[in-house]
Amino acid sequence: DKTKRFLAGQFDPENNRTTTELLDGLRRFHRPTLLVWAKDDPHFGPEWGERLYRDIPGAVRLELLPETGHLLIEEKPERFSALVRDFLAEQVPGAERAN
């Protein structure tokens, strides 16, 4: 079945190589960066977020969301949105936070 093959490919650890191949570019990225990572992702665990935090020179914050798996944005949409909103507001001097 096509869906099963697609999902198997998405969860194949070999797909981690894409992130690894991008590291050279990420290591040159000096813009303020927020990393929001699922603490309980069975495929790309928190060590991936921690590595990217160390490797991206512009990384200013790593948020590990507890009780969150691979589909972080779907599992914790309100928390994710709040983190991104607050981070963007911090990056724009004088920006007012909308409540």
NUVEX-410145 format. One record per residue (C-alpha): x, y, z. Coordinates in nm, 3 decimals. Example, Ala and Ser with C-alpha at 12.3 -4.5 7.8 and 13.67 -1.06 7.14 Angstrom:
% residues 2
[[1.230,-0.450,0.780]]
[[1.367,-0.106,0.714]]
***
This chain:
% residues 99
[[0.000,0.000,0.000]]
[[0.130,0.342,-0.101]]
[[0.061,0.508,0.237]]
[[0.248,0.238,0.429]]
[[0.551,0.274,0.199]]
[[0.547,0.652,0.239]]
[[0.529,0.633,0.619]]
[[0.798,0.366,0.632]]
[[1.025,0.597,0.434]]
[[0.951,0.892,0.661]]
[[1.042,0.695,0.971]]
[[1.349,0.526,0.824]]
[[1.657,0.638,1.023]]
[[1.840,0.674,0.690]]
[[1.632,0.990,0.636]]
[[1.835,1.156,0.913]]
[[2.107,1.197,0.654]]
[[1.916,1.488,0.499]]
[[1.955,1.687,0.821]]
[[2.319,1.584,0.845]]
[[2.384,1.693,0.485]]
[[2.242,2.038,0.562]]
[[2.471,2.096,0.860]]
[[2.734,2.291,0.662]]
[[2.476,2.553,0.567]]
[[2.321,2.556,0.912]]
[[2.664,2.616,1.065]]
[[2.683,2.938,0.863]]
[[2.337,3.058,0.966]]
[[2.386,3.348,1.208]]
[[2.028,3.476,1.230]]
[[1.840,3.444,1.560]]
[[1.698,3.094,1.564]]
[[1.442,2.927,1.790]]
[[1.440,2.547,1.791]]
[[1.119,2.386,1.912]]
[[1.164,2.013,1.954]]
[[0.951,1.723,2.073]]
[[1.106,1.569,2.382]]
[[0.951,1.228,2.316]]
[[0.995,1.202,1.937]]
[[1.079,0.835,1.876]]
[[1.242,0.908,1.540]]
[[1.431,1.234,1.597]]
[[1.480,1.249,1.972]]
[[1.588,1.552,2.173]]
[[1.953,1.482,2.096]]
[[1.883,1.603,1.741]]
[[1.748,1.935,1.868]]
[[2.040,1.968,2.108]]
[[2.288,1.901,1.828]]
[[2.127,2.160,1.603]]
[[2.128,2.407,1.890]]
[[2.505,2.360,1.921]]
[[2.565,2.363,1.545]]
[[2.359,2.669,1.444]]
[[2.555,2.979,1.550]]
[[2.240,3.194,1.557]]
[[2.050,2.955,1.783]]
[[1.938,3.150,2.086]]
[[1.690,2.909,2.239]]
[[1.596,2.542,2.237]]
[[1.252,2.448,2.369]]
[[1.202,2.077,2.436]]
[[0.830,2.013,2.464]]
[[0.748,1.734,2.712]]
[[0.489,1.469,2.635]]
[[0.520,1.545,2.265]]
[[0.601,1.301,1.986]]
[[0.693,1.325,1.620]]
[[0.402,1.551,1.516]]
[[0.485,1.839,1.751]]
[[0.288,2.110,1.571]]
[[-0.025,1.894,1.561]]
[[0.012,1.769,1.917]]
[[0.082,2.105,2.083]]
[[-0.039,2.374,1.840]]
[[-0.116,2.634,2.108]]
[[0.220,2.593,2.282]]
[[0.409,2.596,1.951]]
[[0.228,2.909,1.835]]
[[0.292,3.089,2.164]]
[[0.664,3.006,2.151]]
[[0.699,3.131,1.793]]
[[0.489,3.442,1.858]]
[[0.691,3.535,2.167]]
[[1.022,3.463,1.995]]
[[0.933,3.684,1.698]]
[[0.819,3.963,1.930]]
[[1.154,3.942,2.113]]
[[1.341,3.982,1.785]]
[[1.163,4.305,1.683]]
[[1.266,4.594,1.909]]
[[0.963,4.787,2.028]]
[[0.713,4.530,1.904]]
[[0.407,4.503,2.123]]
[[0.281,4.162,2.218]]
[[-0.074,4.096,2.106]]
[[-0.286,3.925,2.370]]
***
